[in-house]
Amino acid sequence: MKSKLYVKQYNLAQCSINGKNWFEISELSALCCINDHYLADNLDSILDHYNKGHIVPVEYVLYRKKLDVN
């Protein structure tokens, strides 16, 4: 269970295997996976794509930033 402090300090990301069912994870975990996978490529453009809310594939898992809907 996430504490309020944890959610406040770190944003949430979402991950999916099939692109239909999305699960919340810590954004730190998602960014570590993205960084490890795309390190040899142009990581800046990948992170820009992620920050705009688009889906970033990492092997068999899809990641996307959880955008506030307020």
N, C-alpha and C positions, 0 to 999 in steps of 0.2 A: 504494500500500500504506500502511495506517495504522500509525504508530508507536505503541508502548505509551503513550508520554507523551500523544500526541494523544487516544487513546481515554480515557485517565484524566482529562484536563482537560475534555473535552466528551462529553456523552452522545450516544448514537446515536438516530436516528429512522429511520423506514421510510417509503418512498414507493411508490406503485403507480399505474398507469394503469387497470388493469382490476379491481382489488380482489382479485385472486387471487395474482399474483406480486408479492412485496414485496422491495424492495431497501434495503439499509442506506445511509444518508447521514448527514452530520453534523447534529446537532440544531440547530446554529447556522444552517445553510442552510434547514432546514425552518421554523424560527421567523422567519427573515427573509421567507420567502415568505408565511407566514401573516400576519405583521404588515403587509406591503405590501398584501395583499388585503383584510384586514378592518379596516384602520385607521379607516375612517369608521364602522364598526359598533361594537358593544360588544365590544371586544377582550378585556376581562377575562373575560367569559363564554366566549368562544371558547378562550382559553388554559386556563381551568379545565376545559373539555371535553377539550382536548388532554392536559392533565396527568393526567386520570383514565384515559388510554389509549384514548379514543375516536377515531374517524376524523374528520379535518377536511378537507373538500374545498376545494381552491384551483384554480379554473378546471377544468382537465382532469386534475389530479393529486390523489391522496389522500395525506394525511400522517397518521402516528400515531406516538406516542411508543413507543420500544422499551422495554418494561417488563422488569425483571430477573425471571427465573423461579426464582431461588434461594430 
